Amino acid sequence: MNVKTMISIRNKALQLLSRRDHAIHELQTKIAIAFPDTPIEEIKSVLDEFKQLGWVSDERFAEQWVYFRSQRYGPQRLKYELLEKGVASEIINQVLSAISEDEASKAQTVLGKKFPSPPKNIAERSKQLRYLANKGFSLDIVYQVVGEIQPITDEG
């Protein structure tokens, strides 16, 4: 193992971690892109060292990710994003179950920011339904929240 390469990998990892927390898989991918000729085992050894030192942690990353993004997105979207980052499903389920806020009230808040007034016709209601679904809220919650706003008549 080349010492210069090892130092460069450590520096790149520290540079990335100085900006924000990363999942281990995400960090490994970014370093592999920066050092394409380096064997993945060398990158993993550096990341294992960082993990032992407590500098990188999937649990901490998932908690922070959910904390900051849960105000704008539902649990399905957060789960998908964390899976993309390489976080294990067990960790994701554990972190998402710790969210104490009611999903319906969060969906109501998110919807109220984008659509301050109730839908006037079926097209607007569909737009609101799609908006919440794209934000990662379950369809049950979406229909519950949009349905609570105001019943729509077929005249609209």
Number of C-alpha atoms within 10 A of each C-alpha: 9 8 8 9 14 16 12 14 21 18 12 17 21 14 11 15 15 10 8 9 18 26 22 20 17 15 22 19 16 15 21 18 11 13 16 10 8 17 11 14 10 16 21 17 12 16 21 15 13 17 14 10 10 10 15 22 17 22 17 16 19 26 17 16 18 22 13 10 13 19 13 17 21 25 21 15 19 22 20 14 15 20 14 12 19 17 23 16 13 9 16 21 12 13 19 19 10 10 14 7 10 8 19 17 12 19 25 19 16 19 22 12 10 10 15 10 10 17 19 14 14 14 11 15 20 12 13 21 20 14 17 24 21 14 19 21 23 19 13 10 20 24 16 14 22 20 13 11 13 12 13 15 9 7 7 10
